[in-house]
Amino acid sequence: MDLSKVKDDRKLEICRWYYKGGWACLPFLWTVNFVWFYRDAFKRPPFEEQKQIKRYVIYSGIGALVWSIALLTWVIIFQKYRTEWGDIGDELTFLIPSGSL
Amino acid sequence: MTTSGRRQTVAVRMGSQQVLFFIFSLLVVLQLQKCFVQSQRLKEKMYESIEASYACFRRLNGTHQFGCTSKRPGNVGVVHIIETQSDADWLVNSGLAVPYVALVHPSMFSKALLQSLQSSGKVNGVAILSNSSAERPPQFSHEDTCPNRYSGLSFLKGQTCGVGENKNWNPTGTSVLLMDWDFPIFYITGQSDITNLHNCYGQHNIVDHPADQLDKALCALELRSHMFASGSSQKCIKRNSYKTLFSQVNFCDPLGGRNVWQTLFPRSTFNANGVEKTEKQAEGNGSIAILAARMDATSMFDGLVPSGVGAATSIVTLIATAELLYRMCNNSNCNNKNVLFLLLTGESYDYIGSSRVVYDMKQGVFPVRPDPSVAQPPPIGLHHIGPFIELSQLKKPAPGQSLHIHRYKDSAEIKSLISTLKRNGKHPIDVLPPSDNLPPASLQTFLAERPDIPGIILSEHAMQYTNSYYHSVFDDAASLGFKYANRSKVPEDSIQSFLADVSTALAHSLYEHVADAPYVGAAVANVTLMDELLYCYLEQSNCSLFQSIANGNSLDKPLSYYVGVSHVYSAVPLVTGAALALLTGSRTNFSQVDCHNNASTDQVYQYIWVSSQWDDPDSSKVCLKTTMNFSVAVSPAFAIDGYNMSSGQYSTWTESVWSELTAKMFLKPSLRQEVMTLSLGIAALVLSFASVFFVKVRHEVLFNPGYVPQG
């Protein structure tokens, strides 16, 4: 979708939907929302729906950031300690590496 | 007319266009095909596949991993041939074109060399170049000095081998087989491949100064033997059970196979008139003698496991003894007691076969699970076992030497068994004093459960193996000194005659057990049969005896004695069982279609469709009735639910799964050339991006827009 051809009220609707959708454990939706509407929220001259869009964009950004920190922490812990956890580590593994622990 | 005439012209023009198009597409296709063929050739030009190669692979037990693996895409290294210690030193100290693949001659292949190569960090793989014409190293055994060190009697009594007296059964053993190597090890036998490797090495890799190797293309080898399993059997068996949509692979399979067993006389839970036998009619304690041998061996390399002294001589002696005993009992009433012929597999890996037999005996399900509605052999318990003779590592002793008898404890029964054997034997037999330190043998598994079994181990060696190729690729016909007589007269001093004499002594002694009286006839073991058996087992599995039982299936390679994984039936138990059945079975009138038993009513006999003459595969086919059958040889560890894999009670050996074992030779460009190629590629990529960007930015200038779209 070419955002430049979409009217502002429709933009607000889309932004709100993306923000709400992100609560269903979909952090990528928040990331996309943040990137996609960043220009409308912060760079464009003020327009009627901008305030609301800005709010959703900020919330989405914070949400995406929290998610990425949490995921990164988990990935580091998992990769570091997977072999030490033994069977539990294997059970949590989706693709078991061949030929190594 | 005119219209139709025009139409015709159009049609003709269309036709010529189609023809042109057809010719054009044909040319394109041909050209493409040519390209394709050329690309194939290019690949073949780059790589020279080494066909006659055998790879070391990974095995695991309950707690550790052993053997070799490559990385998933294979290990690549510059070829370096090690013929002398100075070649090895050059590689470890001076070699600069890392990584290397060391090509080692068998005489140089040792634990110390492998360890120095591994610790140098410069070596990505090792291959043994085995030139058949070259002299064999005096010793080549990579098994432990105490095979099956932790199982058998050792599990009960603690280490029995090599303790205190400092005597190990396998003094030449290096234990390389029982170590974990982080590079692949291959065994190359193809003469042309070996010559090619030597030529390629001589042409490209020999330099005056180590640094010279950096500036030129070098002969290199790619070894692929990536193993899926890791850690231990416990881990990989557990991993086998995690099957997701995207990973359905098996990581490892338990070692195992099938034991072969046969009783001299049929045993049934039913009387001749079809009535179930009473308890009084059942066999008494100690009434079943056992003649046992093992059928398996091992080596480092997949598919290359000969076993002359290790297994073949014992198997053939057992078969010849059974054949003779049947002949002796055919016309006389010697049906007092019975003999169980037991050929066990997986014994090289902590007694897989015998531990399952003992486990099944304790559970009351050996040889078959009891079913009151069927006529079947009644269960044999440990208490039924009488004299137990195990044949282990038989060969013709050196002049002045004799065979040896090993035993655990002394008893009246053992004494009488030994004296019977000595009395019936043509050759002297040396009786060693009773000892806790028994050689590795299946008898140990039985003794661990019932220490008073009157059992002996008959072997060629005394306190140390005389076979310096134990569990290696050199334990074959040549090391045994076997020469096939091929129906001509077998020399008196040959291994065939010797083993035939041993068979005669065994059969006459077992006859005394079954008939309670000495044998007075003149029957002796058939030397021609022994000659054929040895030929079949050691040299050519396409021999007439195996052809007689194979029913058209051809076996064209020498047999490989590795036990294999439990769900694949390996050849040795199959041909051994069939050979026993052929030589001892009784004829029936059944046709090929009816040549089978009805398992729901009668499990006492098996039926087998074979040639009537063992020495003539083309003789008429008959259906033989036999008491020979197979029993499961999978370790109880895999049969018991929730078995503790680190307890050490039962064998926990598994074999890793792999996808390919290949070796390829190619010419590896110098580092400078590789860097140059890569840099050129990257430069071309950057340049193309830059030019596209340039064109995009300047498109109005470059593609002069004569026409400007309105609105």
Interface residues (C-beta under 8 A of the other chain):
Chain A: D87 D90 E91 T93 F94 L95 I96 S98 G99 S100 L101
Chain B: T69 K71 R72 H226 M227 F228 A229 S230 G231 K235 K238 R239 Y242 T244 F246 S247 V249 F251
